[in-house]
C-alpha cells in the first residue's frame, strides 16, 4: 500500500485545502492524524467561513445559533482542527458562496429565499463570495500561505466535481492548481514571500468501492443502509486512485472531528456513524484514497516521480506533481535552496 511519503518524520510538511468548515473532518481527517503521529507538520487552509450552510442537526437549530452561525462554525472548525491535530489553521478569508439558487440567511440569520426577479442587485456577483472572487486574487492568497508554510505535499479536490458540484469546491480546485505552479515562480506575487515548490499534489476522492463495502457491512448487521441505489449510479472514480493510506487506527479521530461540527453533523445520523470505527476498519481495510493531481495534457513522455520525492525535494533535488500514476507527468527542476526554483518544464 502506497502513501503520500515513503519515509516520514520531522521536517516534512503537509497542507490540505478545503472549501468550508467540516470538509476537513469529512475528507481526510484520519489521514492527517496518521501523518501527524508520524511527525509530519500539518496545515489546514479553509477557504470560506461556511456562512451559507444549513443547520443539519435538529438539536442545534436554535435562534441564537442561526443568528450567529458564522461565529459558531468558526468555533466548530477550531475544535475539529484541534482534534485532528493540525499545527496551523489558515483562513483564506472568503464567504461561502452557497449552492446555486439556495436560500441565503438574512441579517438575523434566518434562511430566506431570494426572488431574483424582484432583486436586481442579486444578479451582480458578490466578489467576497469565494466562487465570485477574482481568480488571481484568490490564487495569490493561497500562494502566500504555501510560501509561508512550505508544504512538501498538498492535498485538495480533484478536477471532476460532478459528484457534488458546489461552486466553492470547484473553485478550490481551480485555485489550488494555479497556486501549486505559481508559488515557485518569483514573477508571481513578488511581495508574498520567498518562492517555494511543493513536491506533490494529490486529489482526495470518494471511493465507490469503499462506499459499497460500508453499505454491505451495514446490511450484514441487519440495519438499513443510508446508501440507496442513487449512490451506486453516480460516477465512479476508483480507476483514478493511485494512492491508499492505512488510517484504520485514526478513524475515531475522524468521528470526533465530525461531531465537533455540531451544526452540520447529527450524532445519530447513520450516514456518518452507522458503523463503529472498528467495524469500518474491518469492512474497508481502514484506507483513505487519493488520485493524482495535475495530469499533463501533453502526449509527450515525461519523467515520473518516485514515492520518496517529497523528502528529496526538501533536500533540494527533483520535485514532481504526482506519484504512482500512468498519466504523463510534469517535472520540476530545483536548484540548491528552496528560493532558487527555476520553473517547470512544460
C-alpha positions, 0 to 999 in steps of 0.5 A: 500500500502506497502513501503520500511519503515513503519515509516520514518524520520531522521536517516534512510538511503537509497542507490540505485545502478545503472549501468550508468548515467540516470538509476537513473532518469529512475528507481526510481527517484520519489521514492527517492524524496518521501523518501527524503521529508520524511527525509530519507538520500539518496545515489546514487552509479553509477557504470560506467561513461556511456562512451559507450552510444549513443547520443539519442537526435538529438539536442545534437549530436554535435562534441564537445559533442561526443568528450567529452561525458564522461565529459558531462554525468558526468555533466548530472548525477550531475544535475539529482542527484541534482534534485532528491535530493540525499545527496551523489553521489558515483562513483564506478569508472568503464567504461561502458562496452557497449552492446555486439558487439556495436560500441565503440567511438574512441579517438575523440569520434566518434562511430566506429565499431570494426572488431574483426577479424582484432583486436586481442587485442579486444578479451582480456577483458578490466578489467576497463570495469565494466562487465570485472572487477574482481568480488571481486574487484568490490564487495569490492568497493561497500562494502566500500561505504555501510560501509561508508554510512550505508544504512538501505535499498538498492535498485538495479536490480533484478536477471532476466535481460532478459528484457534488458540484458546489461552486466553492469546491470547484473553485478550490480546485481551480485555485489550488492548481494555479497556486501549486505552479505559481508559488515557485515562480518569483514573477508571481506575487513578488511581495508574498514571500520567498518562492517555494515548490511543493513536491506533490499534489494529490486529489482526495476522492470518494471511493465507490468501492469503499462506499459499497463495502460500508453499505454491505457491512451495514446490511450484514448487521441487519440495519438499513443502509443510508446508501440507496441505489442513487449512490451506486449510479453516480460516477465512479472514480476508483480507476483514478486512485493511485494512492491508499493510506492505512488510517484504520487506527485514526478513524475515531479521530475522524468521528470526533472531528465530525461531531465537533461540527455540531451544526452540520453533523447529527450524532445519530445520523447513520450516514456518518456513524452507522458503523463503529470505527472498528467495524469500518476498519474491518469492512474497508481495510481502514484506507483513505484514497487519493488520485493524482493531481495535475495530469499533463495534457501533453502526449509527450513522455515525461519523467515520473516521480518516485514515492520518496520525492517529497523528502528529496525535494526538501533536500533540494533535488527533483520535485514532481506533481504526482506519484504512482500514476500512468498519466504523463507527468510534469517535472520540476527542476530545483536548484540548491535552496528552496528560493532558487526554483527555476520553473517547470518544464512544460 
